[in-house]
Amino acid sequence: MSSSAFRTRTLAAALGLLLAACGAGENGEPPVRLDVVDAAAAARLTDEALALGLTRRDAAGLIVPGLAQSWRVSEDGLSIVFRLRTASFADGQPVTAADVTATIDAVRGRRDGPLAGLLDGISATQAPLEDVVELRLTTPQPELLELLADPALGIRPRGRGSLDGAGLGAFRLGPAPEGAPAAGRVVRLVRNRGAIGAEATAAEIELAVRPPDEALARFVRRLADVVTGGTIAGFPAVRVTAPRESLRLEPARAVVVLQLNHRKPPLDDLRVRSALDRTVDRAALSRLIFGSEAAAPVTAIAPRTLPAFALAAEPEWAALPPEERRADAARLLDAAGIGPEEERRRRLIVGIGQAAEERRLVERIAADWAPLGIDLAASVLGPEARAAALARGDIDMALTTRRTHHDSPLPFLLPLRCRANREGVCVAEADALLARSWRAPTLADRMRAIAAAERLWSEDVAVIALIQPLAWSLVQPGIEGFESNAAGARSLERLGRGAERRLFR
C-alpha cells in the first residue's frame, strides 16, 4: 500500500470511530476550524494528533521529547538509549519499554506503509528496564529521531488490542460536530487531558478534508481558521484571491515527477528517456503554477533541501544552455527512430489527476516535446487507477508528487528498487549500493553510497523529476501556533486563538 493510500485509509478509520462516538465535547471556546486540501495530509494530521512516539515534533518542526524524556546516542552512532516518562494508556495500564519495542518491531516487519524500508538500519530493539529502551543500529542514522516521531510509530499497548490513539497524544477523538452528515468529512479533535508532555492549546479542533476551491472560499468568508496541505492544486487561485498577509509558503519536501513505464516502447529505450528528461523547461513549470521560479527545478531525483544528506550531483546536461539540450535530445531521438516528421512522431499518454493545474503542467511539457516528434495526451485518473494503468501499460507515464516529512532522500529512492515498483525500473547496481549503505561503517560512507545509488537511477532516468513544489497554507489573523518550517510539519498541539480572541463568536 502506498503512503498516500495508508494515510487516507487511516483518516477513513478515524472518521468511522468519530461517528460512532457519543457524548459532548468540550465547549469552553469555539473550535479552531482546520480545512485540509489533501486527504493524505489530513490523515497524517489526525494520526499525529492522536498518537505519540518516542519523539515528537513541535510547531516549528523541531524534534523534541515525546514518550522519551531523554536519549543518549553512542559515540559511534550505533546505539540510542531512551529513558521513558511515566505514562499510562487510555485504559489505565502503564506504558512499558516492552510496549515500545513491540510497536517498533511491528512496524519494522511491514513491507508496506509509510515507513516501509526506512527502518532497515535498526538491528535490534531492547528493553533492559521497564523505563529504558535501546535501539541498536547497523550504521549511523541521523534521521532516525525524526522517524520515531512519525505517527506510524505511535506507541500502542502490547497484546491488549488497539486503543484509539492509545490515549497518549495531545488530542482524542470527540463526537461528530453538530449537523455533520453521516458520511461527513469532519473530524473533531478534543484536548486530551491525559496527554503526555505539553497539553494542547485549543480545546477543540474541527478538521475537514475539502477541495482547494471550497477551502479557499470558506477561508475568505472566515468559515475556516486555517487551510493547509496545498502544493500545486489550487495555488493560482489562492495567490490571486487570498489576503496576502494570510498566505504562508515554504518549499515542500516533495518532488513532482513523471513516473515512466520502462517496459513499454518507446520509454524502454534509454535514449528516449534521456531526450525527454533534458528538454523539460522546469523553470517555466514553476512560473506557470507559482508565478515565479521559487519552486526549484529538480533534475536528479531527490530535492536538494535535505541538509542531513549529501545527494548526487546534478547531471552534466543540466549546465548546458536550453538550445544545446534540445539539439542533444534531437540526436538521441533520431537514433531511436523518432523525429518531427509525421511518419516518425510518437504519441505518449500521461495519467494526471483532476486538478486543472496538473493539466496545465502537462500542456507546458507537451509544448517542450512537440518539436522533437513527441505528442503528449492526458488521461484523467485517480491515484490508484493511475498506478494500475501505468503498470498494465495502458498509459506511458503518470504525473505524481512524491513527498516525505523526514530529512532523508530514501522515500524518493526506495520506490525505484527492482522489487518495489511495477513500472520496470531496475538498476541492480543502485539496489546493491542502497543495501550496502545500511552496513556503512561511518555516516560519510553511508551518504556516499546513497548518493552513488541516486546518481545511477538518475542516469537511467528512472523517473523524470520536475520541480520541488511550494507548500501553501492560509492562516487567519489571531491564530497562533502555526509556524512555517523546513519539514513542513503541522503539529496541532500549539494551534489556537490568541487570548483576546478566545471568545464565542
N, C-alpha and C positions, 0 to 999 in steps of 0.2 A: 504494500500500500504506500502511495506517495505521501510525503509530508503534508501536502495540502489536503489530501483526502483524509488523512488521520485527524487533522485538526478540525476539519469540517464535521467528521463523524463525532468527535468529542463534543462539539457545540450542540449537535443534534441530541446527544445523550443528556447534556446539561439541560436543554430545553425540556426534554421529557421528564426529568426529575423536578424541574421547576414547576411544571404544570400539574404535577401530582402532589405538590407540597400543599400544606394547609397552614392556617394561622396568619396573623397580621405581621407585617414588617415594622421596622422602627419608623416613627413618624415625627421625630424631633425637628426635622428640617426637610426641605424639598430635596428629592434625589438629584444627583448630578446625572444629566442625560447625555449619554455617550453613543453616538452613531458610528458604526464601523463599516466601511465600504467594501471590505473584503472578508468573506466568510471564514477563511483560514486564519486571518488575523484576529477575528472575533473569537474564534475557538481558542486560540492561544491566550488571549487576554483573560478569557473566562477561566481557563485552566490555571494560569498564573495567580489569579485572584484566590482560587480555592486551595491551591497546593503550596507546599513548602519543601524545598530541598535542603541539602546541607548548606548551600549558599543561596543567596537571592540577589536580585538587582534592586537598587534604589531608583528614585525618579530620574536621576542623572545617568542611569545605565551602568553605574559602578557596581562591582561585586562586593557585597557586604555579608556579614554572618547571617545565616538562616537558622536551621536547627543546630548547626555547629556554632558554638560560641567563639571558637578559635581553631586555628590549624597551624601545623608546622610542616614545612617542606624540607626534606633532607638535602644535604649539600650536593649530592649527585642528581637530585631531581627525580629519584626513582621511588620515593615514598612520601606520602602525605598522611599525617596523623591528625584526626579531628577530635576535639573534645566537645561532647554534646551538651546541650542545655537540658534541664529537667523539663519534661513536657509530657502531655497526655493526649491520646486520640479523643475523638468526639464521644466514644463510648466510655471514657474514663480510664482506659487501660494505659499504663505508662509506655512511652516510646523508648525502645531499647536499641542498642547498637545492632542487634540481630535483625531488627526491622529494617534498619538502614541497609545492611549488607544484602538482605533478601531483595529489597527494592532494586538496588543497583544490579545485582546478579540477574534478576528477571529481565531488565532492560538490555543488559549485555547479551543475553541469549537470543534476542529477537533479530531476525533478518530483515524486518521491515520497520516502519515507524520513523519518527523524526530524528532519532539518534542512531539509526542503523549504520554500523561501520565506524561510528565516531568514538566508540569506547573500546576499540580493539586493543588499545595500548594498556588497558588495565589487566594485569596478570593475576591478581588475587585481591579479594576483599576479606578483611579480618576484623573480628570483634573481640579483642583481648579483654576488655572490660565492658560493663553494662553501658558506660557512657563514653567509650572510646572506639573509634573506627579507624582502621588503617587501610589505605589503598596502595597496593604495590604496582609499579608501572614498569613497562618494558623499555621505555625511553622517556626523556623529559617531555612534558606536555603542558606548556603554559596556558593553553586554552581550557584545561580540564576544570578549573574553578568556575569558569563561565558555563561549561556544560552541566555542571552539578546544579546550577540554578534553573535549568530547563524544567518546565512543568512535567515533562515525561518522567523525571526523576524525583517528583514529589513523593515524600516518604509515606508508605502505606503500611497498615498493620499486617504482620506476617501470620499467615494461616488463619485469619479471622474474617475472611471475606473483604469486600471493598466498602469502605466508608466514604460517603460523599465528601470529597475534599479532605477526608481524614481529620477535619477539624483543626488543622494546623495553619492554614492560610489566613490572610488578612480579612477575607470575606467568606461568607457561606451563602448558599442559595436561599433566596426568600420566595414567598408566594408570588404568583404571577401578578403583574401590575393590574389594577382595576381596569376592566374594559379590554384587556389583551385578548385577541382571538385565540381560539382553541389551538390553532397551529401557528401561534404567534412567533414573531422573530425577536421578542424582547425577553431578556434575562434580567431578573432583579438580583443584585448582589447586595447583601446586608452585612454591615460591620460585624466581624466575628470577635466577640468579647473574650474568647479563649485563645486568640491568635498568639503565636509565638513571635516575640520581637515587638516591633513598633505596631501600635494599633492604627487602623485605617483612619484617615481624616474624615471622609464622608460617611455619614450614617448609612446611606444607600446610593447605589449607582444603578441606573437603568441602562443596560447595554443592548443595543439593537443592531441588526445587520440590515443595511439599506443600500440600494444602488447609489452611485455618486450624485446623480442629478436630484434624487429625492433628499439625500442627506444635505446637499448644498441649499436646497430650498428651505428645509427645516431650519438650518443654521441662520439663514438670512432673516427668517421670521422669528428667530430666537426661541424656537422649539427644541433646539439641541444646544447643549453647552460646549460639547467637543465633538468634532468629526475627525476620524483618523483612519489609518490603514490604506491611504491612497498612494498610488505611484503614477502610472500613465493614465489610466481611465479617469476621466472627469477633470483632469488638471486644466485644460484650456478654458473651460467654463469657470472653474474656481479662480483662476488668475484674473479673469475679467470681472467676475461678479462679487467675490468675497471681499469684505473690508480688508485693506492691506495690512492693518495692524493685527488682524486675527490670523493671518496666514503664516504657518511655520513650515520651513523647508529644511531638509537635510539629505545628504547623499545616503541612499539606501544600501545596505549590504546585500545587493542584488545585482543581477545581470539579465538584461533582456537578450535572449538568444533565439536563433533559428536551429531547432533540432533537425538533423538530416537523416534521411533513410539511406544508409550506406549499402544496403543490399540491392537497391533498385537503380538501373541506369536512368540518367547519366551520373547520378551522385555517387555511384560506386567507383567512379574514376576520380582519383586524387587531383588530376589536372583541372577537372571541372570545379570541384570543391574549392580549390585554391584560387581559381579565377574569380569565383563569386565572392569569396571572402575579401579579397583585396580591392574590390570595386564598390563596396558599400560606402556611401558618404555618411559616416557616423555623426559628424558634426551637424549635418543637415537634419538628421533624425532628432537630435537634441533640440535644435531650433524649432522644428516643426511642432513638437509637443510642449516644450517648456519655455519657448520664446527666447532662449539663449543657448549657449553651449555649456551650461552648468552641469548637464548630465554628461559625465565623462565618457568618451569613447573607450570601448574595451576591444582590444584586438588579440588578446590572448584568450584566457578562459575565465579566470577569477578577477574580481575587481581589484584595483590597485590600493585600496584603502583598508588593508588588513595589516596593522602595524606589527603584529607578533611574528609575521612570516615574511621570508624572502621569497618572492614569486619569480616566475620565469620572465626572462627579458622579452620585450616586445619583438615581434617578428621583424626581420630586416626590411620587408616591404613597407612597413608602417612609416618609415622615414622618407619614403620616396614621394615626389610630387604626384598629385592625382593623375596627371596625363601619363606619367610613366607606369603607374599601376594599371591603368586601362590598357596601355599598349602590351604590357606583360600578360594581362588577362586574355587579351585577344589572341595572342600567340598560343597560350595554353589551350584555349577553346578550339582554335583552328586545328591544333594537333589532335584534339579529341573528336574532330569532325563536326564542330558546331560553329556557326557563323551567322552574320546578319542576313545572308541571302535567304529567301523564302523557303527553299528546299532544305536548308540546313538548320533552321530555327528549331528550338525545343521548347515545349510548354511544360512548366512545373506548377504544381498545386501546393499551396501552403494553407495549413489549418490555422484559423485565428478564432479568437473569442468574439463576443457580441459588441464589445466596446468600439465605438466609432474611431477612437484613437488608434486601435490596432490596425484597422483597415487603412487609416492614413499612413501609418508606418510602412505597411506593405506596398501601398501605391508609390511611396517615395523610393523604396528599394527596387520596385519594378522599373522605375524610370532610370535607375542606375544600370540595370541589367539589359534593358531592351536593346540598346545599340550594339550589344555583344551577341545578340541572337537568342536571348533567353526571355520568354514571355511568362510572366508570373500571374497566376489566378488564385483568388482567395476562396476558401470554403469555411463557412462559419460552423464551428463545432464546440461543444462543451469540453472541459479539460479531459475527462475520461474518454470521451468519444474521440478526441483528437489523438490521444496516445494510442488508442486501439487502431485507428485508421493509419497512423504512421507505421505501426508495427506490421500491419497487414500489407502495406504498400499501396493503400488507396490514395494516400497523399504523399508528396515527396518531402515535405518539411513541415514543421509546426512552430509557430511563434509562441514562446512561453517565457516566463520570468522565473529564474532560479534565485532563491534568496536564502540567507542564513541570519541568525541572530548572534552568531558566535564569531570570534576573531580567528577564523580558520578558512583556508581555501578548500578543505575536504568536502563540504557539501556540494561544491561545484565540480569536484573531480571524481568522487565516488560513483556517481551515476554513469561514468564513462568506462568503468571496468567491463571486461568482456562478459562476465556473468550477470552484470547488473542492468543491462539495457536490452531492449528488443529491436533496436534500430540497426544492429550490425556493427556498431562501433567496437573495435577490438584492436588494441595495441598492446601485445603481450609484454613488451619490454616496459611500458609505462605501468602496467599492473604489477610487474615484479618490483619496480622501484618503489611503488606505493607500499607494497607488502614489506619491503626491506626497511622503509622508513620507520616502521613500528619497532625495529630492533636496533636502531641507530644508537651508538654509544653516547653521543652528545646532541644537544639541541641543534648546533650548527650542521652536523651531519644529517640530521633528520630534515632540516629545512632544505638542504641541497638536494636530497633525494626527492622531496615533494616538488621542488622547482623543476628538476630534471624531468619528472613524470609529466608535469603540466606542459613543459616545452614539447615533449613528444606528442601529446594529444593535440597541442596547438598546430604543430607541423602536419599532423594528419587531418587537420580541420575536422575534428570530432564534432564540433558544433560551430556555427558562425556566431560569435559573440558580437553584440551590437553596442549597447550603452549601459552604463550604470545609472539607473533612473534616480530621480529625486523622490523622496518620500514627502507627502504633504499632509498637513493636518490643519484644522481650524479650531481656534480656542477663543471663547467669548471673554470680554473684559471681566475681571473679577474672579476668574477661575484660576486657582493656584495649583501647584504641584505637577504641572506639565512642563517637562524640560526636554528640549531637543538634545540628542546625544548621538555619538558615532555608532552605537549599537542599534539604534532605532528602538530601544526598549521603551515600553509604555507601562511601567508599573502604575497600578491604580491606587496604590497604598496612600500616596500623598495627594491624590486628586481631590479637590474640594473647593468650596467657595471661600472668598475672603471673609473675614469676621464681620465686616459691615454688610455683607450680602447674605448672611445666613438667617434669612427671614422668609416666611411663607410669602409667595407672590400670587 
